[in-house]
């Protein structure tokens, strides 16, 4: 199989895997909704967390749960969107530099993103792949 055909096939598979890993990252980023819901319950119904003689939790603990959970959700969704955009760029064969940066960023999502990012970098850094991309 000629090198160009092999590169095309690898790029096609990488774009598909970017979509899959992006969807999995978006799903995992939804888990902190549990913390957001728990924090909202602490804020809206603090008496529900204490027994008859227990003190109610202070409101700042509920706000802490909401803020940290929200930040983690936004970070995870941003990572998922970046990974999906990287897959789209690879499929369209454009924005080579963005694809390399997104592959490096995907390595933060262990273990799926790490494997995807490393394999993407291996393929993208081949000398025969860069000419396949437009600007």
Protein Blocks (a to p, Z undefined) as FASTA:
>chain_A
ZZklmmmmmmmmmmmmmmmmmmmmmmmmmmmmmmmmmmmmmmmmmmlmpcfkbccddfkl
mmmmmmmmmmmmmmmmmmmmmmmmmmmmmmnopakllmmmmmmmmmmmcfklmmmmmmmm
mmmmpmklmmmpgZZ
